[in-house]
Amino acid sequence: GNYAGLLRPQVHYSPPVGFMNDPNGMFVDQEGLYHLYYQYNPTEEVAGNVHWGHATSEDLYTWTNQPIALFPGAPGEGIFSGSAVIDVNNTSGFFPNQTNGVVAVYTLNTAEKQTQEIAYSYDNGYSFIKYSGNPVIDSNTTQFRDPKVIWYAPTERWVMVVAYPVDFKVGIFSSPDLKNWTAESNVTHYGITGLQYECPNMVELPVVSENSSLPSTLWALQISINPGAPLGGSIAQYFLGTFNGTHFEALDSTTRLTDFAKDNYAGQYFYNIPADQDQVSINWASNWQYTNIVPTAQEGFRSSMSVPRGHYIADLERVGLSLISYPYNISSIVGNELASNSSLGNGTVVVDYSGVESGALYFEANITNLGDASSLSGTLNFTFLSSATGEYVSGGTFISSGDVWLNRGHTGALSDNPYFTDKFSQTALYDPTIGSWNISGIIDRSIIEVFVNGGVLGATSVFFPTQPLDLMILKVEGVNESATVSVGVWSLRASWL
Ligand code: FRU
């Protein structure tokens, strides 16, 4: 693949050629190497002909493309989305001589039906052998897919969540050996149903709180919906609750989206993240409404993943229990400091980054000593501009209302497509438990990700300029005199050039 094009992300994963959608099979191997598989059409830049592509990384930003890991067996078949686990104790019997055997659990899609299958790998996930006893679950339906498997230690069972998309149902199955599965319960009609449920995930996360009456961990059930997202097309929603090995019970019926823009779908959590680290997910940074027509095809590929997101649950005074999503391990690719001011006050920072080889930046702004919620005022806005064409992407926040916005409508291609929604906004209520306002982000040629107040809110948005964006303007206006405004902008190291 040619990774040098104008629209090619440099700190995000994108496939060498062809079309990519969902992240699949993500796991950390016993040497600490991250494995990412993905829905992959290697022959065309449109969805279809689905294989599992594969890439590996030590830092989750610098990726090495690996040979395709799973191939369809017959014309018309597709190896649809799924997950992977390490069968340390050889519960499956596939691995009499090793403790690092990998089992992939995926959906086989044929014209007749969708079934759940497994394949095993002796070599750390580089190549797989399909199990001769497949399928391992057959519900005799064309709508049954996207198994995500975890190990549930208290019952010593594998647990699978899997979607019955058009029934708006997530099935929970358990198994002692990855081959024999028992249906335990269903979670049905949760939140926004859209037209179908896809790609469920269930993950246990620490609850970070001073409140000792809260449990130390809770489970997040994440369900992707497509089409029928509130902003159109696809998006993911999540619910917080408890899980006992067979049943998920939501704390309440609040539906929360994982993103306030439109390019965050089919996210998956890594299997085998070490216990002393935050759980990490990667999401497909696109939307089924326009993914097959984005102009990156001129450069031989379509779609990129989000940056890795670290997660925990925070207990926030105004918004309650919330899933936090922040750019994980970003420091590993931060390069030169391009601007820094720890007492900007009301002022402007201009950064010409035309000399940054990656074209990718990380920025952060922190406003502290804001005073109490009743005396908030001012705005913080940022713009990334092409000095050649005037195209731009912008965003910011109204500090008093807590509104945050992002606008991708002033960049070349697709901006007149009605589905390519241009403006996004969301309210991140000022939270006295935080006492400050924080906004950070990553811009990388054709994708921007913005995080608010440490990741209480996030927005993931792709955009397609005709010339590189190369000028950043960050402006703070009307903020209380007593407040401290600190900003920093850094280049990011190009991982593909
Ligand atoms: C979600 C999805 C999955 C399916 C895969 C096919 O984007 O539709 O439900 O397994 O893509 O590529």
Boltz pocket constraint, residues with backbone or C-beta under 6 A from the ligand:
constraints:
  - pocket:
      binder: B
      contacts: [[A, 21], [A, 22], [A, 39], [A, 50], [A, 80], [A, 81], [A, 107], [A, 145], [A, 146], [A, 197], [A, 198], [A, 199], [A, 266]]
      max_distance: 6.0
